């Protein structure tokens, strides 16, 4: 294929959602971008966009072509970068997608040192709690909690992801300490509902030794990020389910205490760093992967466990 200008215009327009925005990125006029895309459509013999007054939308054929074209261009970029960087330090842009809380607390602090050590690197960090398609959206690295099911990804374990219920000593002194899961109905619970609309359930046993059940917290307050309301919990607002790594400092300092620790079912989820399978991993991506994993290994909060903690 020789129409690389048309391909570039098409991919930028597909990403931006308009010819005008694509033109600004490419330093071209909107008319030139539209003309380039029309030439590409003529060459392929297929319509790539449905045009509207102010917006454009990919056709099914355009969507499929965009995904394949991005993968092909990234493979070409990796090949070129590999040749350049085999004799030089890693250079170029690395796109990372990570959840908001984990990115803010544990990824962003690593970036100044990383960029200082590798001055030719560029990092594009996206903080977003939604599920992403790493390959289709053009990310080099994704960091997420849960269970990675996509076999097309290389997955590197960062740490376990234990969950626990926490409250402040002041709240429990005022409202009493729950002794059974059913007691939660009389308490102020804080629930997490992600941007997708899915609510995070609490996996509790009704009594010691009984099978665990999924509980939706009887919450009057819902948030979209599990770490964000920790300040409210410290101030005595109620009971929250949170990742142990988020609450570690508060638990160690006594600002928070576990609630129903013997009834919360152990969780088998983990935090993973993952990236697409490639025959040749770009040096710029490899160095960021290695540096981040080394950084995560030094963070006490990601690996600390309270006394008597039993992993699932």
Buried (B, 14 or more C-beta within 10 A) or exposed (E): EEBEBBBBBBBBBBBBBBBBBBBBBBEBEBEBBBBBBBBBBEEBEEEBBEEEEEEBEBBEBBBEBBBEBBBEBBBEBBEEBBEBBEEEBBBBEBBBBBBBBBBBBBBBEBBEEBEEEBEEBEBEBBBEBEEBEBBEBBBBBBBBBEEBEEEEBBBBEBBBBBBBBBBBEEBBEEBEBBEEBEEBEEBBBBBBEBEEEEEBBBBBBBEEEEEBEEBEBEBEBBBEBBBBBBEBBBEBBBBBBBBBBBBBBBBEEEBBBBBBBEBBBEBEBBBBBBBBEBEEBBBBBBBBBEBBEEBBEEBEBBBBEBEEEEEE
